[in-house]
Amino acid sequence: MMISRAHALQLLSLCDGEEIWSIEYCRSQSVPERWVRELRNGYESGFADPTQTIYYDGRVVNQFEGVLAVDIAVRVAAILGVDVTRIAGHHLSREGIVRAIREQVEEG
């Protein structure tokens, strides 16, 4: 699925790597519906570590259905010609993957 370069860059600028985008947010940002269908998943909060807790509208939620921002970034990277396989092999965190994708895009 092709989207314009401008739209791809706009989506990439919104990705932080750690967020889970709600289905509504994906649609409001014009994430291709096919991506939403393929990438959506259910997630559960973990309460042993604050980084595992999911918040929505400023409240803690036990379960949440959405799309990982890093997955959006990976789809965008493929459209922009970035070698995501190499990046994923070198970066362990989702945030690191998104940062590396942005760096590759900027280096062009």
C-alpha positions, 0 to 999 in steps of 0.5 A, spaced: 500 500 500 502 506 497 501 513 501 504 519 499 511 521 502 509 527 506 503 523 509 509 517 511 513 523 514 507 526 518 506 519 521 513 518 522 513 524 526 508 522 530 511 515 532 515 515 539 516 507 539 512 506 546 505 508 545 499 504 543 495 508 538 488 507 539 484 505 533 480 512 533 487 515 533 489 511 527 483 513 523 484 520 525 491 520 522 489 517 516 493 510 517 491 506 512 485 501 514 489 495 511 495 497 516 490 498 522 486 491 520 493 487 520 497 491 526 491 491 531 492 487 537 489 487 544 494 489 550 494 488 557 497 492 563 502 490 567 503 493 574 509 490 577 513 495 573 510 502 571 513 502 564 508 496 563 502 500 565 497 502 559 494 509 560 488 512 556 485 519 556 490 520 563 487 513 566 490 506 567 486 501 563 487 494 564 486 492 557 487 496 551 486 494 543 490 498 538 496 499 534 503 499 536 507 506 534 513 502 532 509 498 527 506 504 524 514 506 523 516 500 521 511 500 515 512 507 514 520 506 513 518 500 508 515 505 504 521 510 505 526 505 503 529 504 509 532 497 511 528 496 517 531 489 518 538 491 519 535 497 524 531 492 528 537 487 529 541 493 532 536 496 536 533 492 542 528 498 544 522 500 540 524 507 541 531 506 539 528 502 532 523 509 531 529 513 532 534 509 528 528 509 522 528 517 523 535 518 522 536 513 516 530 518 513 534 524 515 540 522 512 536 520 506 
